[in-house]
Amino acid sequence: MQSYTIGQAARLLGVSADTARRWADAGKVPTHRDEAGRRLIDGRDLAAFSTELAKSGSAEDDSPATTSVRNAFPGIVTAIKLGDVAAQVEIQAGPHRLVSLLTREAVEEMGLEVGMRATARVKSTNVHIDRVQ
């Protein structure tokens, strides 16, 4: 499973690194240390926290969104629902929850998992997913 540094998590949540660090210090999101001593957040824990944060509306980022509907929304995969042929992928990008309908085959080929970084690209009513390496 992918893990994120405090700085990476902050960028995905749309807050400052100080805010993400305070949340980790307060136990709002669990962390662990890597062999270099850096604090990391498990991708599944970050996905769950970002979803709860969006529902509560308690992000400390008051700045308005600066992207148009045709721009990319980097975020974290928070849910994947697989059907026999189709799939639904949800991404939390800061305060924005984006949902993409695509084929099950595409999800499997991309190796998408909850907790993984991904970018939702929105144009009109279509949401395309890019897996972030």
DSSP file (Angstrom, degrees, kcal/mol; ACC not computed):
  #  RESIDUE AA STRUCTURE BP1 BP2  ACC     N-H-->O    O-->H-N    N-H-->O    O-->H-N    TCO  KAPPA ALPHA  PHI   PSI    X-CA   Y-CA   Z-CA
    1    1 A M              0   0    0      0, 0.0     2,-0.2     0, 0.0   114,-0.1   0.000 360.0 360.0 360.0 142.0    0.0    0.0    0.0
    2    2 A Q        -     0   0    0     40,-0.1    41,-2.5   115,-0.0     2,-0.3  -0.494 360.0-160.2 -74.7 140.9    1.2    3.5   -0.8
    3    3 A S  E     -A   42   0A   0     39,-0.2     2,-0.4    -2,-0.2    39,-0.2  -0.854   4.2-145.8-118.7 158.6    2.1    5.8    2.0
    4    4 A Y  E     -A   41   0A   0     37,-2.5    37,-2.7    -2,-0.3     2,-0.1  -0.947  11.7-125.6-127.4 143.6    2.3    9.6    2.0
    5    5 A T  E  >  -A   40   0A   0     -2,-0.4     4,-2.6    35,-0.2     5,-0.2  -0.339  38.8-103.0 -73.1 167.2    4.6   12.1    3.8
    6    6 A I  H  > S+     0   0    0     33,-0.7     4,-2.4     1,-0.2     5,-0.1   0.909 123.9  50.9 -58.4 -42.1    2.9   14.9    5.7
    7    7 A G  H  > S+     0   0    0      2,-0.2     4,-2.1     1,-0.2    -1,-0.2   0.910 110.7  47.1 -63.9 -43.4    3.7   17.3    2.9
    8    8 A Q  H  > S+     0   0    0      1,-0.2     4,-2.2     2,-0.2    -1,-0.2   0.919 112.8  49.8 -64.6 -42.6    2.2   15.0    0.2
    9    9 A A  H  X S+     0   0    0     -4,-2.6     4,-2.2     1,-0.2    -2,-0.2   0.908 108.5  53.4 -61.6 -41.8   -0.9   14.5    2.3
   10   10 A A  H  X>S+     0   0    0     -4,-2.4     5,-2.3     1,-0.2     4,-1.2   0.921 108.8  48.7 -59.9 -44.8   -1.3   18.2    2.8
   11   11 A R  H  <5S+     0   0    0     -4,-2.1     3,-0.3     1,-0.2    -1,-0.2   0.909 112.2  48.6 -62.8 -41.5   -1.2   18.9   -0.9
   12   12 A L  H  <5S+     0   0    0     -4,-2.2    82,-1.9     1,-0.2    -1,-0.2   0.844 114.8  45.4 -66.6 -32.9   -3.8   16.1   -1.6
   13   13 A L  H  <5S-     0   0    0     -4,-2.2    -1,-0.2    -5,-0.2    -2,-0.2   0.606 111.0-121.5 -85.2 -12.9   -6.0   17.6    1.2
   14   14 A G  T  <5S+     0   0    0     -4,-1.2     2,-0.2    -3,-0.3    -3,-0.2   0.814  74.4 109.1  76.6  31.0   -5.6   21.1    0.0
   15   15 A V  S   <S-     0   0    0     -5,-2.3    -1,-0.3    -6,-0.2    -2,-0.1  -0.782  74.3 -85.0-129.0 173.7   -4.2   22.4    3.3
   16   16 A S     >  -     0   0    0     -2,-0.2     4,-2.1     1,-0.1     5,-0.2  -0.382  36.3-115.7 -75.5 159.0   -0.8   23.6    4.6
   17   17 A A  H  > S+     0   0    0      1,-0.2     4,-2.5     2,-0.2     5,-0.2   0.854 117.5  58.1 -61.9 -34.3    1.8   21.1    5.9
   18   18 A D  H  > S+     0   0    0      2,-0.2     4,-2.4     1,-0.2    -1,-0.2   0.905 105.9  48.3 -62.5 -41.1    1.4   22.7    9.3
   19   19 A T  H  > S+     0   0    0      2,-0.2     4,-2.3     1,-0.2    -2,-0.2   0.937 112.3  48.0 -64.5 -46.3   -2.3   21.9    9.3
   20   20 A A  H  X S+     0   0    0     -4,-2.1     4,-2.2     1,-0.2    -2,-0.2   0.894 111.8  50.9 -61.4 -39.5   -1.7   18.3    8.3
   21   21 A R  H  X S+     0   0    0     -4,-2.5     4,-2.9     2,-0.2    -1,-0.2   0.906 109.0  50.9 -64.0 -42.4    1.0   18.0   11.0
   22   22 A R  H  X S+     0   0    0     -4,-2.4     4,-2.1     2,-0.2     6,-0.2   0.908 109.9  50.1 -62.6 -41.4   -1.4   19.4   13.6
   23   23 A W  H  <>S+     0   0    0     -4,-2.3     5,-2.5     2,-0.2     6,-0.7   0.913 112.6  46.9 -62.4 -42.2   -4.1   16.8   12.6
   24   24 A A  H ><5S+     0   0    0     -4,-2.2     3,-1.3     1,-0.2    -2,-0.2   0.920 111.5  50.9 -65.1 -43.4   -1.5   14.0   12.8
   25   25 A D  H 3<5S+     0   0    0     -4,-2.9    -1,-0.2     1,-0.3    -2,-0.2   0.853 109.2  51.7 -61.4 -34.8   -0.3   15.3   16.2
   26   26 A A  T 3<5S-     0   0    0     -4,-2.1    -1,-0.3    -5,-0.2    -2,-0.2   0.494 116.8-115.4 -81.4  -3.5   -3.9   15.4   17.4
   27   27 A G  T < 5S+     0   0    0     -3,-1.3    -3,-0.2    -4,-0.3    -2,-0.1   0.638  77.9 129.3  80.2  13.8   -4.4   11.8   16.3
   28   28 A K  S   <S+     0   0    0     -5,-2.5    -4,-0.2     1,-0.3    -5,-0.1   0.799  81.4  24.0 -71.7 -26.8   -7.0   12.7   13.7
   29   29 A V  S    S-     0   0    0     -6,-0.7    -1,-0.3    -9,-0.1    -2,-0.3  -0.987  92.1-121.0-137.6 127.2   -5.1   10.7   11.1
   30   30 A P        -     0   0    0      0, 0.0    12,-0.4     0, 0.0     2,-0.3  -0.367  31.2-172.0 -71.3 145.4   -2.8    7.8   12.1
   31   31 A T        -     0   0    0     -7,-0.2     2,-0.3    10,-0.2    10,-0.2  -0.877  10.5-168.9-129.0 163.3    0.9    8.0   11.1
   32   32 A H  E     -B   40   0A   0      8,-2.3     8,-3.8    -2,-0.3     2,-0.4  -0.933  25.1-112.5-142.5 166.7    3.9    5.7   11.2
   33   33 A R  E     -B   39   0A   0     -2,-0.3     6,-0.2     6,-0.2     2,-0.1  -0.812  20.6-142.9-106.2 143.1    7.6    6.2   10.7
   34   34 A D    >   -     0   0    0      4,-2.0     3,-2.0    -2,-0.4    -1,-0.0  -0.305  43.2 -85.6 -89.3-177.4    9.7    4.9    7.9
   35   35 A E  T 3  S+     0   0    0      1,-0.3    -1,-0.1     2,-0.1    -2,-0.0   0.719 130.6  54.4 -64.4 -20.2   13.3    3.7    8.2
   36   36 A A  T 3  S-     0   0    0      2,-0.1    -1,-0.3     0, 0.0    -3,-0.0   0.454 119.7-109.7 -89.9  -2.0   14.5    7.3    7.7
   37   37 A G    <   +     0   0    0     -3,-2.0     2,-0.2     1,-0.3    -2,-0.1   0.484  69.8 143.3  89.0   2.8   12.3    8.5   10.6
   38   38 A R        -     0   0    0      1,-0.1    -4,-2.0    -5,-0.0     2,-0.4  -0.524  54.4-116.3 -76.4 143.4    9.8   10.4    8.4
   39   39 A R  E     - B   0  33A   0     -6,-0.2   -33,-0.7    -2,-0.2     2,-0.3  -0.662  37.7-172.2 -79.5 131.8    6.2   10.3    9.5
   40   40 A L  E     -AB   5  32A   0     -8,-3.8    -8,-2.3    -2,-0.4     2,-0.5  -0.903  18.3-144.9-125.5 153.0    4.0    8.6    6.9
   41   41 A I  E     -A    4   0A   0    -37,-2.7   -37,-2.5    -2,-0.3   -10,-0.2  -0.979  27.0-119.7-117.4 126.3    0.3    8.2    6.5
   42   42 A D  E  >  -A    3   0A   0     -2,-0.5     4,-2.5   -12,-0.4   -39,-0.2  -0.374  23.1-123.4 -62.2 141.1   -1.1    5.0    5.0
   43   43 A G  H  > S+     0   0    0    -41,-2.5     4,-2.5     1,-0.2    72,-0.2   0.862 110.4  50.6 -57.5 -40.4   -3.0    5.6    1.8
   44   44 A R  H  > S+     0   0    0    -42,-0.2     4,-2.3     2,-0.2    -1,-0.2   0.899 111.1  49.2 -66.8 -39.0   -6.2    3.9    3.0
   45   45 A D  H  > S+     0   0    0      2,-0.2     4,-2.5     1,-0.2    -2,-0.2   0.908 112.5  48.0 -64.7 -41.1   -6.1    6.0    6.2
   46   46 A L  H  X S+     0   0    0     -4,-2.5     4,-2.8     2,-0.2    -2,-0.2   0.895 110.3  52.0 -66.9 -39.2   -5.6    9.2    4.2
   47   47 A A  H  X S+     0   0    0     -4,-2.5     4,-1.8    -5,-0.2    -2,-0.2   0.933 112.3  45.3 -61.4 -45.7   -8.5    8.3    1.9
   48   48 A A  H  X S+     0   0    0     -4,-2.3     4,-2.2     1,-0.2    -2,-0.2   0.915 114.5  48.3 -64.5 -42.6  -10.8    7.7    4.8
   49   49 A F  H  X S+     0   0    0     -4,-2.5     4,-2.8     1,-0.2    -2,-0.2   0.905 109.6  52.1 -65.0 -41.3   -9.7   10.9    6.5
   50   50 A S  H  X S+     0   0    0     -4,-2.8     4,-2.1     1,-0.2    -1,-0.2   0.872 109.8  49.8 -65.2 -35.4  -10.1   13.0    3.3
   51   51 A T  H  X S+     0   0    0     -4,-1.8     4,-2.0    -5,-0.2    -1,-0.2   0.936 113.4  45.0 -66.7 -46.1  -13.7   11.7    2.9
   52   52 A E  H  X S+     0   0    0     -4,-2.2     4,-2.3     1,-0.2    -2,-0.2   0.896 112.0  53.1 -63.3 -40.5  -14.6   12.5    6.5
   53   53 A L  H  X>S+     0   0    0     -4,-2.8     4,-1.6     1,-0.2     5,-1.0   0.906 108.9  48.7 -61.8 -42.7  -12.9   15.9    6.2
   54   54 A A  H  <5S+     0   0    0     -4,-2.1    -1,-0.2     1,-0.2    -2,-0.2   0.884 111.5  50.2 -65.8 -38.1  -14.9   16.8    3.1
   55   55 A K  H  <5S+     0   0    0     -4,-2.0    -2,-0.2     1,-0.2    -1,-0.2   0.888 114.1  44.1 -66.4 -38.8  -18.2   15.7    4.8
   56   56 A S  H  <5S-     0   0    0     -4,-2.3    -1,-0.2    -5,-0.1    -2,-0.2   0.718  96.1-141.5 -80.6 -20.4  -17.5   17.8    7.9
   57   57 A G  T  <5 +     0   0    0     -4,-1.6    -3,-0.2    -5,-0.2    -4,-0.1   0.796  58.8 131.7  66.2  27.5  -16.4   20.8    5.9
   58   58 A S      < +     0   0    0     -5,-1.0    -4,-0.1     2,-0.0    -1,-0.1   0.214  19.9 133.7-101.8  16.8  -13.7   21.5    8.5
   59   59 A A        -     0   0    0     -6,-0.4   -45,-0.0     1,-0.1   -44,-0.0  -0.393  55.6-137.3 -62.9 143.6  -10.7   22.0    6.2
   60   60 A E  S    S+     0   0    0    -44,-0.1     2,-0.7    -2,-0.0    -1,-0.1   0.114  72.2 106.8 -92.8  23.5   -8.7   25.0    7.2
   61   61 A D        +     0   0    0      1,-0.1    -2,-0.1     2,-0.1   -46,-0.0  -0.887  37.8 172.8-105.2 107.0   -8.2   26.2    3.7
   62   62 A D        +     0   0    0     -2,-0.7    -1,-0.1     2,-0.1    -2,-0.0   0.455  41.4 114.2 -92.2  -1.4  -10.4   29.2    3.0
   63   63 A S        -     0   0    0      1,-0.1     3,-0.1     3,-0.0    -2,-0.1  -0.464  69.8-116.3 -74.3 141.5   -9.0   30.0   -0.4
   64   64 A P        -     0   0    0      0, 0.0    -1,-0.1     0, 0.0     2,-0.1  -0.331  39.3 -87.2 -71.7 158.2  -11.4   29.5   -3.4
   65   65 A A        -     0   0    0      1,-0.1     0, 0.0     2,-0.0     0, 0.0  -0.388  34.6-162.6 -62.5 141.7  -10.7   26.9   -6.0
   66   66 A T        +     0   0    0     -3,-0.1     2,-0.3     2,-0.1    -1,-0.1   0.097  56.7  91.5-116.1  21.3   -8.5   28.3   -8.8
   67   67 A T        -     0   0    0      4,-0.1     2,-0.2     2,-0.0    -2,-0.0  -0.831  65.7-132.1-116.8 155.3   -9.1   25.7  -11.5
   68   68 A S    >   -     0   0    0     -2,-0.3     3,-1.8     1,-0.1    54,-0.2  -0.483  38.4 -97.3 -93.3 173.3  -11.6   25.6  -14.3
   69   69 A V  T 3  S+     0   0    0      1,-0.3    53,-0.1    -2,-0.2    -1,-0.1   0.686 122.8  59.1 -65.5 -16.7  -13.8   22.5  -15.0
   70   70 A R  T 3  S+     0   0    0     53,-0.1    -1,-0.3    51,-0.1     2,-0.1   0.412  91.0  95.9 -91.7   2.6  -11.3   21.5  -17.7
   71   71 A N  S <  S-     0   0    0     -3,-1.8    51,-1.6     1,-0.1     2,-0.3  -0.296  80.1 -95.3 -90.5 175.0   -8.4   21.3  -15.3
   72   72 A A  E     -C  121   0B   0     49,-0.2    49,-0.2    -2,-0.1    -1,-0.1  -0.664  23.7-157.0 -90.2 143.8   -6.9   18.4  -13.4
   73   73 A F  E     -C  120   0B   0     47,-2.7    47,-2.1    -2,-0.3     2,-0.2  -0.851  11.1-157.7-120.5  91.3   -7.8   17.6   -9.8
   74   74 A P  E     +C  119   0B   0      0, 0.0    45,-0.2     0, 0.0     2,-0.2  -0.504  37.6 122.7 -69.6 136.8   -5.0   15.7   -8.2
   75   75 A G  E     -C  118   0B   0     43,-2.9    43,-1.9    -2,-0.2     2,-0.4  -0.772  56.2 -72.1-163.2-152.7   -6.3   13.7   -5.2
   76   76 A I  E     -CD 117  92B   0     16,-1.9    16,-2.5    41,-0.2     2,-0.4  -0.979  39.7-111.9-131.4 139.0   -6.6   10.3   -3.6
   77   77 A V  E     + D   0  91B   0     39,-2.8    38,-3.0    -2,-0.4    14,-0.3  -0.559  36.0 173.0 -70.6 122.9   -8.8    7.4   -4.6
   78   78 A T  E     +     0   0B   0     12,-2.4     2,-0.3    -2,-0.4    13,-0.2   0.630  61.1  10.9-107.7 -19.1  -11.4    7.0   -1.8
   79   79 A A  E     - D   0  90B   0     11,-1.2    11,-2.8    34,-0.1     2,-0.4  -0.974  50.5-169.0-160.4 145.5  -13.7    4.3   -3.3
   80   80 A I  E     - D   0  89B   0     -2,-0.3     2,-0.5     9,-0.2     9,-0.2  -0.985   5.9-170.2-136.0 125.3  -13.9    1.8   -6.1
   81   81 A K  E     - D   0  88B   0      7,-2.7     7,-2.3    -2,-0.4     2,-0.5  -0.964  11.7-160.8-117.5 116.0  -17.0   -0.1   -7.0
   82   82 A L  E     + D   0  87B   0     -2,-0.5     5,-0.2     5,-0.2     2,-0.2  -0.829  10.5 179.7-102.1 130.4  -16.5   -2.9   -9.5
   83   83 A G        -     0   0    0      3,-3.0     5,-0.0    -2,-0.5    21,-0.0  -0.432  50.2 -86.6-106.4-171.2  -19.3   -4.4  -11.6
   84   84 A D  S    S-     0   0    0     -2,-0.2     3,-0.1     1,-0.1    -2,-0.0   0.889 120.6  -2.6 -65.7 -38.4  -19.1   -7.1  -14.2
   85   85 A V  S    S+     0   0    0      1,-0.1    19,-3.1    19,-0.1    20,-0.5   0.694 127.9  53.5-120.9 -41.5  -18.3   -4.7  -16.9
   86   86 A A  E     - E   0 103B   0     17,-0.3    -3,-3.0    18,-0.1     2,-0.3  -0.526  58.3-163.8-101.6 164.9  -18.4   -1.1  -15.5
   87   87 A A  E     -DE  82 102B   0     15,-3.0    15,-2.2    -5,-0.2     2,-0.4  -0.980  11.3-145.9-144.3 155.0  -16.7    0.5  -12.5
   88   88 A Q  E     -DE  81 101B   0     -7,-2.3    -7,-2.7    -2,-0.3     2,-0.4  -0.994  15.3-169.7-123.9 127.2  -17.1    3.6  -10.4
   89   89 A V  E     -DE  80 100B   0     11,-2.6    11,-2.8    -2,-0.4     2,-0.4  -0.972   4.5-159.6-119.8 128.7  -14.0    5.4   -9.0
   90   90 A E  E     -DE  79  99B   0    -11,-2.8   -12,-2.4    -2,-0.4   -11,-1.2  -0.903   6.7-170.8-108.8 135.8  -14.3    8.2   -6.5
   91   91 A I  E     -DE  77  98B   0      7,-2.9     7,-3.1    -2,-0.4     2,-0.6  -0.988  13.9-150.6-125.0 133.5  -11.4   10.7   -5.9
   92   92 A Q  E     +DE  76  97B   0    -16,-2.5   -16,-1.9    -2,-0.4     2,-0.6  -0.926  16.7 179.6-101.3 116.3  -11.2   13.2   -3.1
   93   93 A A  E >   - E   0  96B   0      3,-3.6     3,-2.1    -2,-0.6   -80,-0.2  -0.853  63.2 -63.1-119.3  91.7   -9.2   16.3   -4.3
   94   94 A G  T 3  S-     0   0    0    -82,-1.9   -80,-0.1    -2,-0.6   -40,-0.1  -0.514 120.9 -14.3  61.6-127.9   -9.1   18.7   -1.5
   95   95 A P  T 3  S+     0   0    0      0, 0.0     2,-0.5     0, 0.0    -1,-0.3   0.482 121.6  95.7 -82.7   0.2  -12.8   19.7   -0.9
   96   96 A H  E <   -E   93   0B   0     -3,-2.1    -3,-3.6     2,-0.0     2,-0.6  -0.790  56.0-162.1-100.3 129.2  -13.9   18.2   -4.2
   97   97 A R  E     -E   92   0B   0     -2,-0.5     2,-0.4    -5,-0.2    -5,-0.2  -0.943  14.8-171.5-105.8 120.1  -15.3   14.7   -4.6
   98   98 A L  E     -E   91   0B   0     -7,-3.1    -7,-2.9    -2,-0.6     2,-0.4  -0.915   7.4-160.7-116.3 140.8  -15.2   13.5   -8.2
   99   99 A V  E     -E   90   0B   0     -2,-0.4     2,-0.4    -9,-0.2    -9,-0.2  -0.974   5.3-169.3-122.9 130.3  -16.8   10.3   -9.5
  100  100 A S  E     -E   89   0B   0    -11,-2.8   -11,-2.6    -2,-0.4     2,-0.6  -0.967  11.3-151.9-120.6 134.9  -15.8    8.6  -12.8
  101  101 A L  E     +E   88   0B   0     -2,-0.4     2,-0.3   -13,-0.2   -13,-0.2  -0.924  36.6 142.8-102.1 123.7  -17.6    5.8  -14.5
  102  102 A L  E     -E   87   0B   0    -15,-2.2   -15,-3.0    -2,-0.6     2,-0.1  -0.841  51.7 -68.5-147.2-179.0  -15.3    3.7  -16.6
  103  103 A T  E  >  -E   86   0B   0     -2,-0.3     4,-1.7   -17,-0.2   -17,-0.3  -0.456  33.4-127.2 -79.4 153.1  -14.8    0.0  -17.5
  104  104 A R  H  > S+     0   0    0    -19,-3.1     4,-2.5     1,-0.2     5,-0.2   0.884 112.2  58.6 -60.3 -39.4  -13.8   -2.6  -15.0
  105  105 A E  H  > S+     0   0    0    -20,-0.5     4,-2.8     1,-0.2    -1,-0.2   0.890 103.2  51.4 -59.3 -41.3  -11.0   -3.5  -17.4
  106  106 A A  H  > S+     0   0    0      2,-0.2     4,-2.2     1,-0.2    -1,-0.2   0.915 110.0  49.1 -63.4 -42.8   -9.6    0.1  -17.3
  107  107 A V  H  X>S+     0   0    0     -4,-1.7     5,-1.8     1,-0.2     4,-0.9   0.925 114.4  45.4 -61.5 -44.9   -9.5    0.0  -13.5
  108  108 A E  H  <5S+     0   0    0     -4,-2.5     3,-0.4     2,-0.2    -2,-0.2   0.902 112.1  50.7 -67.7 -41.2   -7.8   -3.3  -13.4
  109  109 A E  H  <5S+     0   0    0     -4,-2.8    -1,-0.2     1,-0.2    -2,-0.2   0.876 112.8  46.8 -63.2 -37.4   -5.2   -2.3  -16.1
  110  110 A M  H  <5S-     0   0    0     -4,-2.2    -1,-0.2    -5,-0.2    -2,-0.2   0.654 105.3-132.2 -78.4 -14.9   -4.4    0.9  -14.2
  111  111 A G  T  <5 -     0   0    0     -4,-0.9    -3,-0.2    -3,-0.4    -4,-0.1   0.842  36.8-176.6  68.0  32.7   -4.1   -1.1  -11.0
  112  112 A L      < +     0   0    0     -5,-1.8     2,-0.3    -6,-0.2    -1,-0.2  -0.394   6.3 171.1 -67.9 138.8   -6.2    1.5   -9.1
  113  113 A E    >   -     0   0    0     -2,-0.1     3,-1.7     4,-0.1   -36,-0.3  -0.972  42.3 -88.9-141.9 154.5   -6.7    0.9   -5.4
  114  114 A V  T 3  S+     0   0    0     -2,-0.3   -36,-0.2     1,-0.2   -70,-0.2  -0.433 115.4  31.3 -60.8 136.2   -8.2    2.9   -2.6
  115  115 A G  T 3  S+     0   0    0    -38,-3.0     2,-0.3     1,-0.3    -1,-0.2   0.351  91.9 124.0  95.0  -4.8   -5.5    5.1   -1.0
  116  116 A M    <   -     0   0    0     -3,-1.7   -39,-2.8   -39,-0.2    -1,-0.3  -0.637  66.2-111.5 -90.0 144.6   -3.6    5.5   -4.3
  117  117 A R  E     +C   76   0B   0     -2,-0.3    15,-1.5    15,-0.2     2,-0.3  -0.518  47.5 159.3 -71.4 141.6   -2.9    9.0   -5.8
  118  118 A A  E     -CF  75 131B   0    -43,-1.9   -43,-2.9    13,-0.2     2,-0.5  -0.975  33.8-129.0-156.2 161.0   -4.7    9.7   -9.0
  119  119 A T  E     -CF  74 130B   0     11,-2.9    11,-2.7    -2,-0.3     2,-0.6  -0.972  12.9-150.4-119.2 128.4   -5.8   12.8  -11.0
  120  120 A A  E     -CF  73 129B   0    -47,-2.1   -47,-2.7    -2,-0.5     2,-0.6  -0.861  10.5-160.2 -94.7 126.1   -9.3   13.4  -12.2
  121  121 A R  E     -CF  72 128B   0      7,-3.3     7,-3.1    -2,-0.6     2,-0.5  -0.939   9.6-160.1-109.9 121.8   -9.4   15.4  -15.4
  122  122 A V  E     + F   0 127B   0    -51,-1.6     2,-0.3    -2,-0.6     5,-0.2  -0.872  20.2 164.2-111.6 131.0  -12.8   17.0  -16.0
  123  123 A K  E >   - F   0 126B   0      3,-2.3     3,-2.4    -2,-0.5     2,-0.3  -0.928  69.3 -45.2-143.4 118.1  -14.2   18.2  -19.3
  124  124 A S  T 3  S-     0   0    0     -2,-0.3    -2,-0.0     1,-0.3     0, 0.0  -0.448 124.1 -23.4  59.5-119.5  -17.8   19.0  -19.6
  125  125 A T  T 3  S+     0   0    0     -2,-0.3     2,-0.4    -3,-0.1    -1,-0.3   0.304 117.4  99.7-104.4   9.2  -19.6   16.0  -18.0
  126  126 A N  E <   -F  123   0B   0     -3,-2.4    -3,-2.3   -26,-0.1     2,-0.5  -0.796  51.6-164.5-100.1 137.3  -16.7   13.6  -18.4
  127  127 A V  E     -F  122   0B   0     -2,-0.4     2,-0.3    -5,-0.2    -5,-0.2  -0.971   9.3-168.0-119.7 114.8  -14.3   12.7  -15.6
  128  128 A H  E     -F  121   0B   0     -7,-3.1    -7,-3.3    -2,-0.5     2,-0.4  -0.767  11.8-139.8-100.6 147.1  -11.1   10.9  -16.8
  129  129 A I  E     -F  120   0B   0     -2,-0.3     2,-0.5    -9,-0.2    -9,-0.2  -0.920  13.2-170.1-112.9 131.8   -8.7    9.2  -14.3
  130  130 A D  E     -F  119   0B   0    -11,-2.7   -11,-2.9    -2,-0.4     2,-0.4  -0.986  22.0-134.0-114.8 126.2   -4.9    9.3  -14.5
  131  131 A R  E     -F  118   0B   0     -2,-0.5     2,-0.5   -13,-0.2   -13,-0.2  -0.661  18.8-139.8 -76.9 132.6   -3.0    7.1  -12.2
  132  132 A V              0   0    0    -15,-1.5   -15,-0.2    -2,-0.4    -1,-0.0  -0.838 360.0 360.0 -96.4 125.6   -0.1    9.0  -10.6
  133  133 A Q              0   0    0     -2,-0.5    -1,-0.1   -15,-0.0   -15,-0.0   0.458 360.0 360.0 -81.1 360.0    3.1    7.0  -10.3
